[in-house]
Amino acid sequence: MTAFVSSLTALLGIVPYFACALALFFLGKFLFDLSTPHIADNDELTKKDNPAFGALFVGYMLGLAFALAGVFSNLGPSLIDNLVDLGISGLSAIVLMRASMALGEKLMLHGLRLDEQITKERNLGAGLAFAGLFVANGLGISGVMQGQSESYLMELLDIVVYWVAGQVFLLLSWLVYRLAARFDVSKDLGERKNPAAGMSVAGFFVAAGIVLEAALSGSSGDIAHELLIALAVCLCGLVLLAATSALCDLVLLPRAKFSVEVSAQENTAAGAVSALGFVAVAILFAALVRSQLG
């Protein structure tokens, strides 16, 4: 009974932090709406029943939740100090999520304009790809937020530097996927509106985000040292993810070719299996990284 009461008391102590997190979550949704005036959320989700926007929206909000969850890692004994830190880190996470969305559209999925492919074309493949990218960004930002800095000013500097490093890694991940996939990914996502390709791309992005979170988690203010560690983790993770395409052919799809099933056949089941392979490998790798590097 004592254990129950003490646990309940501890859980009641998180109420202010949970309320703050919910407020930040809804603020993030408001910023999403504010920065995409050409997209009417309610119309796309209800009147138009747009699955492409539904996938994109879920991916963005899930990524935002991951990003905000990272700010809870360094709570101290002072309620006021914790709320101030949550406010600074949480607002930073919201802004970085929206910046990541803009960069993703311009640099990584540059042929897939939101206002054209998502709202006009209702391209589910593109929606899934964007969703995976947003989740990956949320995971990466979560890792950034789990770092430790000497002051609020240094915290903001560290956040920006590690976030930029994360964007470079995700861009590199996208290039690696395009090489490993053995089909024209951009054509499948854009012109062909292939949901199977979108599912596979989404799985790869999420896997890359899992690796990125493990690489950046717990980073300190010693930026040069921490970036070298993150670089080693990310490169090893990328090699494993690139090899996962071959693993899909040998183990998960032994009687078929991953590229043929996903691209030529537009087989969503195969797309889901390839996504599973990427995410499973990333989860196992990230767990081992945490066990060895802390």
Secondary structure as UniProt FT lines:
FT   HELIX           2..12
FT   TURN            13..14
FT   HELIX           15..35
FT   TURN            37..38
FT   HELIX           41..42
FT   HELIX           43..47
FT   HELIX           51..69
FT   HELIX           70..74
FT   HELIX           79..103
FT   HELIX           104..108
FT   TURN            110..111
FT   HELIX           114..118
FT   TURN            119..120
FT   HELIX           124..145
FT   HELIX           152..181
FT   HELIX           185..189
FT   TURN            190..191
FT   HELIX           195..216
FT   TURN            217..218
FT   HELIX           223..247
FT   HELIX           248..252
FT   TURN            254..255
FT   HELIX           258..259
FT   HELIX           260..264
FT   HELIX           268..293
//
